[in-house]
Every structure is written in C-alpha cells, then in structure tokens.
C-alpha cells in the first residue's frame, strides 16, 4: 500500500500539473509582458497632459497636517513579516521604474510577493499595510475586487491559475520612513493601487479599479458587488444637466466599444479637456460633480481624501465632465472627469473573461467595468513631489 506522504506528494504534483495545464504557454505570457513594457516605457515619464506640456506650480512640498504614520507602520510590519528572500524581491528603490510596471490584464507577469504565496500571518500583515493607507470603504472595495477575481475563476471552469483572489502582488519602493520618500504598489487583475508617501503628503495614483463580473450571483462570494455607486452617480450626474448642457457634455450618444484612455503604460497620455466645464454648472450641479469625484477619492484614508478633495475644489471651475453612451438606467456608457489635478474614467467594457456566457459578446455590458484615476501634470506616483524633494535635498 502506498505511504500517505508519497500519496500526498503525488496528489500535489498532479494538482499542480492540472492547474498549469489551464494556462497558455508561460513564455508567451512573459513575452507579451515584455513587449507591453518596452512600448510603454519607451518614453521617459512626463505625465498626463492636455497639450503635451506639464502645467507647472500645481503641486508643492508642504505639510498637510494629516499623519501618515499608520501607513508607515503597516508597511514596516509587512516587510518584517517577509522572509529575506521575499523581501529581496519585494523592495525597490523609491525612484525605480517598477512604479510604472503595472497592467490590468491577467496575463501580465508581475513583481514582488503575491498573496498566493504568503503565509496566513504574512497575508494579514499585507492587509494591515492596506488598512493603514486606505479607508474602510477602500479596503473593502479592494478585497471585493480580489474576491470577484475568484468568481471569474469559478465561471471559467475553476481556472485558478489565470484568476483567483490570491493573484495580487505587492512591492514596496523605498524604506517606509517618517520623512524620506517611499511607497508601495498593489498590482493584479482589475486592481492596481500606487501609494506614494513623502512626510505627511500622499499621492494615490494611478489607481485602477474594476471587475468582470461586478456582481457575483453564484459561487463562494455570491452577493459581492462593486462600483455600483460610481455607476449610479455618473448616471445621476449626466441626468442632472439641462438639455443644453447635455449637448456639450455628451460627446457621442452610442457606445459600442471600450473608451478608457489612461490605463496601463499611458503615463504620458495627451488628452485635452472635453465636455462641459464646471464653470458652466449651477451650485447644485457642482455639488453633484464633487460627490462623484469623492466616490473615488474616498478610497484613501479620510484625512488625505479631504486634502485631495480640497485640491480638486481649488480647480473646480476648470473641471470638465464628458459622457459617451445612453442616459437610461440600463444604458452602457463611459464618463470622464478631468481637471488639472485629477482625471477619472469610468467605462462599461466589452466582455472578455465572461465572453462565453454573454448574450451579446460584441457589445459592452454592465458586468465588465474599468475605472482609472490619475493625477495629471506630472504627479502620478508622486513624481513631481519627488522631483522637488530631490531638488531641495540635492539628491
């Protein structure tokens, strides 16, 4: 009779083989990743601009009066929980190009340590890192996106090599510090968070939030739902406009494709303002617009979210709202909020992972949503703050 240990080892090997057999050639994944990086990083970082030139003087080194100590402690505890080997592949210099190496697609080969390979204690420390930087809402949203990636695996014949709640990677740039620049990145399918810290200043962009599906109707995480508020608020915003205002805000009334422009490797996107300026809105409409922006910004801890919202309000009259698609409850649509200091995109996407279950596989639907948040004019990843810090400290 076969010994239990030998039987267990054979079973583990068989399961590993079956898991990897669900995935296309890993070399192909790596080659696709390298090709995307080569094209995306061909230009030095400049930042999202409206005309190709950064507008100066928008971001300055200052004290916000909001502590970043919870974020620092969380990151330090996470690094301390890793093995030396894990720490070596997770830590990067604060100005490393690793910041720019992120992508939503599941095939992307990522750096750092994944939740999949963490011990339970390490995983709790990783969530502690997130908890120290995000609001309760932001933490729940991040965890729910990870859960829905598990649902996507279930709906694809239990393919948990391409999909799954543990397939998210953390990297830390710079040593967590009270006064020196540092930050971290969470990178995985439909969830990318970049969190830069300098003193008590924080920049949490680029941020990518999405899922397919956005509501789990079956499986382990049945009932989990995300981005419903962002979806509803966008629709409420466009329908708060008058007929004349809608003529300016609505760029196209039909939507049959994907429209997000500022996703992976679009750090130097040139995108002019479009749609309706907040300067042409009523006080009530401006309040609605700020509520829409806050739905995204409030994923940060409350103190730094307020700092960011104050920054947005300062440039409110130069903030534009643009729309593509229908304006009914079941319409599919894209919307954009764009100012000198923030860019938000929301897009109902074409089916990809659930294409085999879709009744209209060639049209966008409500079950696949992408959102992206950027800080235009050179301060994604906190790069403008870092530049000023280096200039001041003669780095």
TORGU-677417 format. One record per residue (C-alpha): residue number from 1; residue in one letter; x, y, z. Coordinates in nm, 3 decimals. Layout:
BEGIN
+-----+----+---------+---------+---------+
!   i ! aa !      xx !      yy !      zz !
+-----+----+---------+---------+---------+
! NUM !  a !       X !       Y !       Z !
...
+-----+----+---------+---------+---------+
end
This chain:
BEGIN
+-----+----+---------+---------+---------+
!   i ! aa !      xx !      yy !      zz !
+-----+----+---------+---------+---------+
!   1 !  x !   0.000 !   0.000 !   0.000 !
!   2 !  x !   0.133 !   0.348 !  -0.091 !
!   3 !  x !   0.250 !   0.554 !   0.208 !
!   4 !  x !   0.038 !   0.861 !   0.293 !
!   5 !  x !   0.328 !   1.106 !   0.242 !
!   6 !  x !   0.409 !   0.965 !  -0.103 !
!   7 !  x !   0.041 !   0.969 !  -0.196 !
!   8 !  x !   0.010 !   1.331 !  -0.080 !
!   9 !  x !   0.318 !   1.432 !  -0.280 !
!  10 !  x !   0.183 !   1.264 !  -0.594 !
!  11 !  x !  -0.154 !   1.430 !  -0.545 !
!  12 !  x !   0.008 !   1.773 !  -0.502 !
!  13 !  x !   0.216 !   1.722 !  -0.817 !
!  14 !  x !  -0.090 !   1.614 !  -1.013 !
!  15 !  x !  -0.292 !   1.914 !  -0.896 !
!  16 !  x !  -0.007 !   2.149 !  -0.985 !
!  17 !  x !   0.017 !   1.996 !  -1.333 !
!  18 !  x !  -0.358 !   2.026 !  -1.385 !
!  19 !  x !  -0.352 !   2.386 !  -1.270 !
!  20 !  x !  -0.072 !   2.488 !  -1.504 !
!  21 !  x !  -0.233 !   2.300 !  -1.792 !
!  22 !  x !  -0.518 !   2.553 !  -1.776 !
!  23 !  x !  -0.283 !   2.836 !  -1.873 !
!  24 !  x !  -0.137 !   2.916 !  -2.214 !
!  25 !  x !   0.239 !   2.895 !  -2.251 !
!  26 !  x !   0.408 !   3.091 !  -1.969 !
!  27 !  x !   0.682 !   3.206 !  -2.205 !
!  28 !  x !   0.410 !   3.363 !  -2.421 !
!  29 !  x !   0.282 !   3.549 !  -2.113 !
!  30 !  x !   0.631 !   3.675 !  -2.039 !
!  31 !  x !   0.690 !   3.784 !  -2.397 !
!  32 !  x !   0.358 !   3.973 !  -2.406 !
!  33 !  x !   0.451 !   4.143 !  -2.078 !
!  34 !  x !   0.795 !   4.243 !  -2.202 !
!  35 !  x !   0.651 !   4.376 !  -2.528 !
!  36 !  x !   0.397 !   4.588 !  -2.339 !
!  37 !  x !   0.668 !   4.722 !  -2.107 !
!  38 !  x !   0.906 !   4.801 !  -2.393 !
!  39 !  x !   0.644 !   5.004 !  -2.576 !
!  40 !  x !   0.501 !   5.165 !  -2.263 !
!  41 !  x !   0.835 !   5.266 !  -2.112 !
!  42 !  x !   1.000 !   5.383 !  -2.434 !
!  43 !  x !   0.950 !   5.745 !  -2.325 !
!  44 !  x !   1.075 !   5.894 !  -2.000 !
!  45 !  x !   0.793 !   5.983 !  -1.761 !
!  46 !  x !   0.627 !   6.317 !  -1.827 !
!  47 !  x !   0.273 !   6.265 !  -1.701 !
!  48 !  x !  -0.079 !   6.310 !  -1.837 !
!  49 !  x !  -0.114 !   6.650 !  -2.005 !
!  50 !  x !  -0.369 !   6.836 !  -2.215 !
!  51 !  x !  -0.127 !   6.972 !  -2.475 !
!  52 !  x !   0.191 !   6.768 !  -2.423 !
!  53 !  x !   0.341 !   7.015 !  -2.173 !
!  54 !  x !   0.313 !   6.990 !  -1.795 !
!  55 !  x !   0.136 !   7.282 !  -1.628 !
!  56 !  x !   0.378 !   7.397 !  -1.355 !
!  57 !  x !   0.312 !   7.502 !  -0.998 !
!  58 !  x !   0.018 !   7.274 !  -0.924 !
!  59 !  x !   0.182 !   7.060 !  -0.657 !
!  60 !  x !   0.414 !   7.174 !  -0.380 !
!  61 !  x !   0.606 !   7.034 !  -0.087 !
!  62 !  x !   0.413 !   7.119 !   0.227 !
!  63 !  x !   0.270 !   6.978 !   0.546 !
!  64 !  x !  -0.088 !   6.855 !   0.521 !
!  65 !  x !  -0.123 !   6.808 !   0.895 !
!  66 !  x !  -0.252 !   6.454 !   0.834 !
!  67 !  x !  -0.037 !   6.176 !   0.975 !
!  68 !  x !   0.099 !   5.901 !   0.750 !
!  69 !  x !   0.218 !   5.701 !   1.050 !
!  70 !  x !  -0.049 !   5.428 !   1.013 !
!  71 !  x !   0.066 !   5.371 !   0.655 !
!  72 !  x !   0.434 !   5.363 !   0.758 !
!  73 !  x !   0.372 !   5.121 !   1.045 !
!  74 !  x !   0.163 !   4.895 !   0.824 !
!  75 !  x !   0.429 !   4.881 !   0.553 !
!  76 !  x !   0.710 !   4.824 !   0.801 !
!  77 !  x !   0.519 !   4.540 !   0.967 !
!  78 !  x !   0.452 !   4.382 !   0.628 !
!  79 !  x !   0.820 !   4.390 !   0.530 !
!  80 !  x !   0.918 !   4.250 !   0.870 !
!  81 !  x !   0.681 !   3.957 !   0.817 !
!  82 !  x !   0.853 !   3.851 !   0.492 !
!  83 !  x !   1.141 !   3.609 !   0.462 !
!  84 !  x !   1.476 !   3.755 !   0.346 !
!  85 !  x !   1.417 !   3.602 !   0.001 !
!  86 !  x !   1.068 !   3.751 !  -0.025 !
!  87 !  x !   1.190 !   4.090 !   0.097 !
!  88 !  x !   1.469 !   4.095 !  -0.161 !
!  89 !  x !   1.221 !   4.059 !  -0.449 !
!  90 !  x !   0.967 !   4.298 !  -0.295 !
!  91 !  x !   1.182 !   4.603 !  -0.211 !
!  92 !  x !   1.280 !   4.850 !  -0.484 !
!  93 !  x !   1.439 !   5.198 !  -0.476 !
!  94 !  x !   1.187 !   5.479 !  -0.440 !
!  95 !  x !   1.266 !   5.613 !  -0.789 !
!  96 !  x !   1.265 !   5.271 !  -0.958 !
!  97 !  x !   1.085 !   5.221 !  -1.290 !
!  98 !  x !   0.896 !   4.941 !  -1.112 !
!  99 !  x !   0.632 !   5.205 !  -1.028 !
! 100 !  x !   0.537 !   5.222 !  -1.396 !
! 101 !  x !   0.525 !   4.844 !  -1.448 !
! 102 !  x !   0.161 !   4.766 !  -1.388 !
! 103 !  x !  -0.116 !   4.634 !  -1.607 !
! 104 !  x !  -0.476 !   4.528 !  -1.560 !
! 105 !  x !  -0.462 !   4.219 !  -1.784 !
! 106 !  x !  -0.440 !   3.884 !  -1.607 !
! 107 !  x !  -0.152 !   3.758 !  -1.822 !
! 108 !  x !   0.089 !   4.028 !  -1.703 !
! 109 !  x !   0.399 !   3.895 !  -1.524 !
! 110 !  x !   0.426 !   4.092 !  -1.201 !
! 111 !  x !   0.699 !   4.164 !  -0.949 !
! 112 !  x !   0.703 !   4.135 !  -0.570 !
! 113 !  x !   0.532 !   3.886 !  -0.343 !
! 114 !  x !   0.181 !   3.758 !  -0.412 !
! 115 !  x !  -0.098 !   3.689 !  -0.165 !
! 116 !  x !  -0.099 !   3.338 !  -0.308 !
! 117 !  x !   0.249 !   3.262 !  -0.174 !
! 118 !  x !   0.207 !   3.435 !   0.161 !
! 119 !  x !   0.153 !   3.252 !   0.488 !
! 120 !  x !  -0.167 !   3.343 !   0.676 !
! 121 !  x !   0.036 !   3.573 !   0.905 !
! 122 !  x !   0.202 !   3.743 !   0.607 !
! 123 !  x !  -0.134 !   3.784 !   0.440 !
! 124 !  x !  -0.273 !   3.954 !   0.748 !
! 125 !  x !   0.030 !   4.185 !   0.752 !
! 126 !  x !  -0.036 !   4.266 !   0.384 !
! 127 !  x !  -0.394 !   4.361 !   0.466 !
! 128 !  x !  -0.252 !   4.564 !   0.754 !
! 129 !  x !  -0.047 !   4.760 !   0.501 !
! 130 !  x !  -0.365 !   4.833 !   0.304 !
! 131 !  x !  -0.562 !   4.911 !   0.619 !
! 132 !  x !  -0.305 !   5.172 !   0.723 !
! 133 !  x !  -0.341 !   5.361 !   0.395 !
! 134 !  x !  -0.700 !   5.312 !   0.280 !
! 135 !  x !  -1.040 !   5.400 !   0.418 !
! 136 !  x !  -1.265 !   5.115 !   0.534 !
! 137 !  x !  -1.451 !   5.164 !   0.206 !
! 138 !  x !  -1.129 !   5.145 !   0.003 !
! 139 !  x !  -1.012 !   4.834 !   0.184 !
! 140 !  x !  -1.345 !   4.658 !   0.133 !
! 141 !  x !  -1.353 !   4.754 !  -0.234 !
! 142 !  x !  -1.001 !   4.618 !  -0.285 !
! 143 !  x !  -1.085 !   4.291 !  -0.109 !
! 144 !  x !  -1.412 !   4.259 !  -0.302 !
! 145 !  x !  -1.231 !   4.300 !  -0.634 !
! 146 !  x !  -0.997 !   4.019 !  -0.530 !
! 147 !  x !  -1.298 !   3.806 !  -0.436 !
! 148 !  x !  -1.465 !   3.871 !  -0.771 !
! 149 !  x !  -1.148 !   3.755 !  -0.945 !
! 150 !  x !  -1.211 !   3.426 !  -0.765 !
! 151 !  x !  -1.566 !   3.430 !  -0.902 !
! 152 !  x !  -1.424 !   3.482 !  -1.251 !
! 153 !  x !  -1.210 !   3.173 !  -1.200 !
! 154 !  x !  -1.517 !   2.973 !  -1.095 !
! 155 !  x !  -1.701 !   3.086 !  -1.408 !
! 156 !  x !  -1.408 !   2.972 !  -1.624 !
! 157 !  x !  -1.409 !   2.603 !  -1.529 !
! 158 !  x !  -1.237 !   2.673 !  -1.196 !
! 159 !  x !  -0.929 !   2.818 !  -1.365 !
! 160 !  x !  -0.742 !   2.946 !  -1.060 !
! 161 !  x !  -0.408 !   2.989 !  -1.231 !
! 162 !  x !  -0.522 !   3.271 !  -1.455 !
! 163 !  x !  -0.771 !   3.402 !  -1.200 !
! 164 !  x !  -0.819 !   3.391 !  -0.823 !
! 165 !  x !  -0.832 !   3.607 !  -0.511 !
! 166 !  x !  -0.467 !   3.546 !  -0.427 !
! 167 !  x !  -0.322 !   3.653 !  -0.762 !
! 168 !  x !  -0.222 !   4.002 !  -0.648 !
! 169 !  x !   0.134 !   4.121 !  -0.591 !
! 170 !  x !   0.281 !   4.380 !  -0.353 !
! 171 !  x !   0.601 !   4.577 !  -0.399 !
! 172 !  x !   0.747 !   4.845 !  -0.173 !
! 173 !  x !   0.951 !   5.132 !  -0.311 !
! 174 !  x !   1.195 !   5.283 !  -0.063 !
! 175 !  x !   1.210 !   5.208 !   0.308 !
! 176 !  x !   0.898 !   5.318 !   0.499 !
! 177 !  x !   1.003 !   5.645 !   0.664 !
! 178 !  x !   0.866 !   5.943 !   0.852 !
! 179 !  x !   1.049 !   6.198 !   0.640 !
! 180 !  x !   1.205 !   6.024 !   0.339 !
! 181 !  x !   1.002 !   5.936 !   0.025 !
! 182 !  x !   0.866 !   5.584 !  -0.007 !
! 183 !  x !   0.559 !   5.399 !  -0.123 !
! 184 !  x !   0.400 !   5.073 !  -0.231 !
! 185 !  x !   0.214 !   4.919 !  -0.522 !
! 186 !  x !  -0.057 !   4.654 !  -0.535 !
! 187 !  x !  -0.081 !   4.501 !  -0.883 !
! 188 !  x !  -0.320 !   4.239 !  -1.019 !
! 189 !  x !  -0.617 !   4.174 !  -1.245 !
! 190 !  x !  -0.860 !   4.466 !  -1.218 !
! 191 !  x !  -0.686 !   4.612 !  -0.912 !
! 192 !  x !  -0.382 !   4.842 !  -0.916 !
! 193 !  x !  -0.302 !   5.082 !  -0.634 !
! 194 !  x !   0.003 !   5.311 !  -0.632 !
! 195 !  x !   0.061 !   5.481 !  -0.297 !
! 196 !  x !   0.342 !   5.737 !  -0.266 !
! 197 !  x !   0.434 !   5.900 !   0.067 !
! 198 !  x !   0.658 !   6.197 !   0.144 !
! 199 !  x !   0.634 !   6.323 !   0.500 !
! 200 !  x !   0.261 !   6.367 !   0.556 !
! 201 !  x !   0.179 !   6.406 !   0.184 !
! 202 !  x !   0.022 !   6.120 !  -0.013 !
! 203 !  x !  -0.043 !   6.058 !  -0.382 !
! 204 !  x !  -0.259 !   5.752 !  -0.457 !
! 205 !  x !  -0.246 !   5.736 !  -0.836 !
! 206 !  x !  -0.251 !   5.576 !  -1.082 !
! 207 !  x !  -0.535 !   5.368 !  -0.942 !
! 208 !  x !  -0.722 !   5.106 !  -1.144 !
! 209 !  x !  -1.044 !   4.955 !  -1.008 !
! 210 !  x !  -1.270 !   4.718 !  -1.198 !
! 211 !  x !  -1.403 !   4.367 !  -1.235 !
! 212 !  x !  -1.573 !   4.113 !  -1.455 !
! 213 !  x !  -1.825 !   4.028 !  -1.318 !
! 214 !  x !  -1.903 !   4.326 !  -1.094 !
! 215 !  x !  -2.174 !   4.128 !  -0.912 !
! 216 !  x !  -2.132 !   3.766 !  -0.802 !
! 217 !  x !  -2.462 !   3.581 !  -0.850 !
! 218 !  x !  -2.317 !   3.241 !  -0.757 !
! 219 !  x !  -2.019 !   3.070 !  -0.602 !
! 220 !  x !  -1.801 !   3.127 !  -0.296 !
! 221 !  x !  -1.859 !   3.502 !  -0.286 !
! 222 !  x !  -2.220 !   3.519 !  -0.402 !
! 223 !  x !  -2.365 !   3.864 !  -0.329 !
! 224 !  x !  -2.038 !   4.055 !  -0.361 !
! 225 !  x !  -2.089 !   4.371 !  -0.570 !
! 226 !  x !  -1.864 !   4.663 !  -0.659 !
! 227 !  x !  -1.871 !   5.001 !  -0.838 !
! 228 !  x !  -2.250 !   5.029 !  -0.822 !
! 229 !  x !  -2.231 !   5.369 !  -0.653 !
! 230 !  x !  -1.980 !   5.502 !  -0.908 !
! 231 !  x !  -2.203 !   5.373 !  -1.186 !
! 232 !  x !  -2.518 !   5.529 !  -1.041 !
! 233 !  x !  -2.353 !   5.860 !  -0.952 !
! 234 !  x !  -2.224 !   5.902 !  -1.306 !
! 235 !  x !  -2.572 !   5.849 !  -1.447 !
! 236 !  x !  -2.719 !   6.087 !  -1.191 !
! 237 !  x !  -2.460 !   6.350 !  -1.286 !
! 238 !  x !  -2.540 !   6.344 !  -1.657 !
! 239 !  x !  -2.912 !   6.349 !  -1.588 !
! 240 !  x !  -2.872 !   6.649 !  -1.357 !
! 241 !  x !  -2.776 !   6.854 !  -1.663 !
! 242 !  x !  -3.015 !   7.057 !  -1.873 !
! 243 !  x !  -3.077 !   6.965 !  -2.238 !
! 244 !  x !  -2.843 !   7.245 !  -2.348 !
! 245 !  x !  -2.571 !   7.134 !  -2.108 !
! 246 !  x !  -2.605 !   6.774 !  -2.224 !
! 247 !  x !  -2.529 !   6.886 !  -2.579 !
! 248 !  x !  -2.186 !   6.994 !  -2.457 !
! 249 !  x !  -2.124 !   6.709 !  -2.213 !
! 250 !  x !  -2.230 !   6.416 !  -2.435 !
! 251 !  x !  -1.957 !   6.352 !  -2.691 !
! 252 !  x !  -2.133 !   6.053 !  -2.850 !
! 253 !  x !  -2.476 !   5.906 !  -2.780 !
! 254 !  x !  -2.394 !   5.549 !  -2.888 !
! 255 !  x !  -2.136 !   5.324 !  -2.722 !
! 256 !  x !  -2.028 !   5.002 !  -2.891 !
! 257 !  x !  -1.663 !   4.978 !  -2.784 !
! 258 !  x !  -1.420 !   5.043 !  -2.499 !
! 259 !  x !  -1.319 !   5.404 !  -2.434 !
! 260 !  x !  -1.081 !   5.417 !  -2.135 !
! 261 !  x !  -0.767 !   5.603 !  -2.239 !
! 262 !  x !  -0.548 !   5.627 !  -1.928 !
! 263 !  x !  -0.486 !   5.264 !  -1.842 !
! 264 !  x !  -0.154 !   5.075 !  -1.834 !
! 265 !  x !   0.154 !   5.235 !  -1.989 !
! 266 !  x !  -0.035 !   5.557 !  -2.068 !
! 267 !  x !   0.169 !   5.769 !  -1.826 !
! 268 !  x !   0.232 !   6.032 !  -2.096 !
! 269 !  x !  -0.120 !   6.044 !  -2.236 !
! 270 !  x !  -0.205 !   6.371 !  -2.410 !
! 271 !  x !  -0.576 !   6.434 !  -2.355 !
! 272 !  x !  -0.742 !   6.771 !  -2.399 !
! 273 !  x !  -1.037 !   6.879 !  -2.190 !
! 274 !  x !  -1.374 !   6.782 !  -2.336 !
! 275 !  x !  -1.738 !   6.807 !  -2.238 !
! 276 !  x !  -1.899 !   7.054 !  -2.001 !
! 277 !  x !  -1.692 !   7.276 !  -1.771 !
! 278 !  x !  -1.800 !   7.303 !  -1.409 !
! 279 !  x !  -1.779 !   7.680 !  -1.454 !
! 280 !  x !  -2.100 !   7.648 !  -1.659 !
! 281 !  x !  -2.279 !   7.444 !  -1.390 !
! 282 !  x !  -2.516 !   7.552 !  -1.116 !
! 283 !  x !  -2.419 !   7.523 !  -0.749 !
! 284 !  x !  -2.630 !   7.206 !  -0.719 !
! 285 !  x !  -2.466 !   7.051 !  -1.025 !
! 286 !  x !  -2.119 !   7.134 !  -0.892 !
! 287 !  x !  -2.210 !   6.964 !  -0.566 !
! 288 !  x !  -2.318 !   6.657 !  -0.764 !
! 289 !  x !  -1.989 !   6.659 !  -0.954 !
! 290 !  x !  -1.785 !   6.683 !  -0.633 !
! 291 !  x !  -1.984 !   6.393 !  -0.490 !
! 292 !  x !  -1.893 !   6.189 !  -0.796 !
! 293 !  x !  -1.523 !   6.270 !  -0.755 !
! 294 !  x !  -1.540 !   6.191 !  -0.383 !
! 295 !  x !  -1.674 !   5.843 !  -0.461 !
! 296 !  x !  -1.327 !   5.767 !  -0.598 !
! 297 !  x !  -1.106 !   5.983 !  -0.376 !
! 298 !  x !  -1.266 !   5.849 !  -0.056 !
! 299 !  x !  -1.092 !   5.515 !  -0.104 !
! 300 !  x !  -0.795 !   5.686 !   0.065 !
! 301 !  x !  -0.793 !   5.735 !   0.440 !
! 302 !  x !  -1.030 !   6.014 !   0.538 !
! 303 !  x !  -0.766 !   6.274 !   0.620 !
! 304 !  x !  -0.577 !   6.250 !   0.293 !
! 305 !  x !  -0.901 !   6.217 !   0.097 !
! 306 !  x !  -1.002 !   6.557 !   0.234 !
! 307 !  x !  -0.665 !   6.702 !   0.133 !
! 308 !  x !  -0.718 !   6.573 !  -0.220 !
! 309 !  x !  -1.077 !   6.697 !  -0.238 !
! 310 !  x !  -0.961 !   7.044 !  -0.129 !
! 311 !  x !  -0.712 !   7.032 !  -0.416 !
! 312 !  x !  -0.992 !   6.933 !  -0.657 !
! 313 !  x !  -1.218 !   7.213 !  -0.530 !
! 314 !  x !  -0.942 !   7.467 !  -0.588 !
! 315 !  x !  -0.961 !   7.388 !  -0.960 !
! 316 !  x !  -1.333 !   7.317 !  -0.977 !
! 317 !  x !  -1.418 !   7.572 !  -1.246 !
! 318 !  x !  -1.152 !   7.411 !  -1.469 !
! 319 !  x !  -1.301 !   7.065 !  -1.417 !
! 320 !  x !  -1.478 !   6.906 !  -1.715 !
! 321 !  x !  -1.741 !   6.633 !  -1.729 !
! 322 !  x !  -1.773 !   6.430 !  -2.051 !
! 323 !  x !  -2.008 !   6.143 !  -2.142 !
! 324 !  x !  -2.037 !   5.878 !  -2.413 !
! 325 !  x !  -2.340 !   5.648 !  -2.442 !
! 326 !  x !  -2.703 !   5.641 !  -2.337 !
! 327 !  x !  -2.851 !   5.805 !  -2.030 !
! 328 !  x !  -3.107 !   5.543 !  -1.924 !
! 329 !  x !  -3.062 !   5.311 !  -1.625 !
! 330 !  x !  -2.964 !   5.009 !  -1.837 !
! 331 !  x !  -2.761 !   5.208 !  -2.090 !
! 332 !  x !  -2.392 !   5.135 !  -2.128 !
! 333 !  x !  -2.170 !   5.439 !  -2.100 !
! 334 !  x !  -1.833 !   5.599 !  -2.043 !
! 335 !  x !  -1.774 !   5.914 !  -1.844 !
! 336 !  x !  -1.472 !   6.126 !  -1.763 !
! 337 !  x !  -1.396 !   6.390 !  -1.501 !
! 338 !  x !  -1.086 !   6.589 !  -1.594 !
! 339 !  x !  -0.911 !   6.884 !  -1.429 !
! 340 !  x !  -0.550 !   6.999 !  -1.387 !
! 341 !  x !  -0.519 !   6.782 !  -1.074 !
! 342 !  x !  -0.740 !   6.477 !  -1.136 !
! 343 !  x !  -0.853 !   6.251 !  -1.418 !
! 344 !  x !  -1.122 !   5.990 !  -1.359 !
! 345 !  x !  -1.255 !   5.747 !  -1.620 !
! 346 !  x !  -1.544 !   5.501 !  -1.590 !
! 347 !  x !  -1.614 !   5.258 !  -1.873 !
! 348 !  x !  -1.859 !   4.974 !  -1.936 !
! 349 !  x !  -1.637 !   4.730 !  -2.124 !
! 350 !  x !  -1.678 !   4.454 !  -2.381 !
! 351 !  x !  -1.698 !   4.103 !  -2.235 !
! 352 !  x !  -1.362 !   3.925 !  -2.205 !
! 353 !  x !  -1.345 !   3.668 !  -1.927 !
! 354 !  x !  -1.720 !   3.608 !  -1.947 !
! 355 !  x !  -1.750 !   3.634 !  -2.323 !
! 356 !  x !  -1.850 !   3.268 !  -2.340 !
! 357 !  x !  -2.152 !   3.342 !  -2.117 !
! 358 !  x !  -2.258 !   3.671 !  -2.277 !
! 359 !  x !  -2.573 !   3.708 !  -2.486 !
! 360 !  x !  -2.411 !   3.999 !  -2.672 !
! 361 !  x !  -2.036 !   3.927 !  -2.674 !
! 362 !  x !  -1.958 !   4.209 !  -2.917 !
! 363 !  x !  -2.114 !   4.486 !  -2.709 !
! 364 !  x !  -2.017 !   4.649 !  -2.376 !
! 365 !  x !  -2.220 !   4.545 !  -2.073 !
! 366 !  x !  -2.272 !   4.625 !  -1.706 !
! 367 !  x !  -2.084 !   4.315 !  -1.595 !
! 368 !  x !  -1.741 !   4.441 !  -1.702 !
! 369 !  x !  -1.633 !   4.779 !  -1.564 !
! 370 !  x !  -1.298 !   4.957 !  -1.573 !
! 371 !  x !  -1.219 !   5.274 !  -1.380 !
! 372 !  x !  -0.891 !   5.461 !  -1.363 !
! 373 !  x !  -0.780 !   5.761 !  -1.158 !
! 374 !  x !  -0.476 !   5.972 !  -1.250 !
! 375 !  x !  -0.301 !   6.283 !  -1.122 !
! 376 !  x !  -0.223 !   6.485 !  -1.437 !
! 377 !  x !   0.066 !   6.726 !  -1.491 !
! 378 !  x !   0.345 !   6.505 !  -1.369 !
! 379 !  x !   0.238 !   6.394 !  -1.023 !
! 380 !  x !   0.129 !   6.034 !  -1.082 !
! 381 !  x !   0.337 !   5.812 !  -0.850 !
! 382 !  x !   0.415 !   6.137 !  -0.660 !
! 383 !  x !   0.683 !   6.208 !  -0.918 !
! 384 !  x !   0.654 !   6.586 !  -0.909 !
! 385 !  x !   0.682 !   6.584 !  -0.530 !
! 386 !  x !   0.981 !   6.350 !  -0.555 !
! 387 !  x !   1.145 !   6.579 !  -0.812 !
! 388 !  x !   1.103 !   6.879 !  -0.583 !
! 389 !  x !   1.231 !   6.680 !  -0.285 !
! 390 !  x !   1.546 !   6.583 !  -0.476 !
! 391 !  x !   1.598 !   6.943 !  -0.590 !
! 392 !  x !   1.567 !   7.065 !  -0.230 !
! 393 !  x !   1.791 !   6.794 !  -0.081 !
! 394 !  x !   2.043 !   6.799 !  -0.369 !
! 395 !  x !   1.994 !   6.429 !  -0.438 !
+-----+----+---------+---------+---------+
end
